[in-house]
Amino acid sequence: MRGTITKRPDGKFGVKIDLPPERDPETGERRRKQKWLGTFATRREAEEALACVVGEVAAGTYTPPTKTTLQEFAERWLRDYAAPRLRPTTHASYETILRRHILPTLGGRPLARITPADLARLYREKLDAGLSARRSSTSTPSCTVCWRRR
């Protein structure tokens, strides 16, 4: 797989990757597919992002970003993964933490747009709002457990 870095008129650098071609169902011709990864402030950042994605594709771990929100993912994760594998009390605890503390703030955001800084900010807001450090510390790991299972 290859990728391309292009300098945009605004001075930023755009990154796109070439995906394996697909066949047109009507003509049978191969069609080139590309996916934009985003824009970066510097060429070095763009090169690092491209190298990371190329490495993930080579390792077979790359999943293209989707518009799935945290809310949709968390509901599916609780239903399809957590419910059959966790004790009922653990499942209920994760569900409560997600519903009360995480989803009201981050639930509407696409998964691809949530960063570690967002989770750190959420954790800090919960501490500042008077939530105990113990309860706050269980909120972030619950979300992290959910993330690892994607």
Buried (B, 14 or more C-beta within 10 A) or exposed (E): EEBEBEEEEEEBBBBBBEEEEEEEEEEEEEEEEEEEBBBBEEEEBBBEBBEEBBEEBEEEEBEEEEEEBBBBBBBEBBEEBBEEEBEEEEBEBBBEBBBEBBBEBBBEBBBEEBEEEBBEEBBEEBBEEEBEEEEBBBBBEBBEBBBEEE
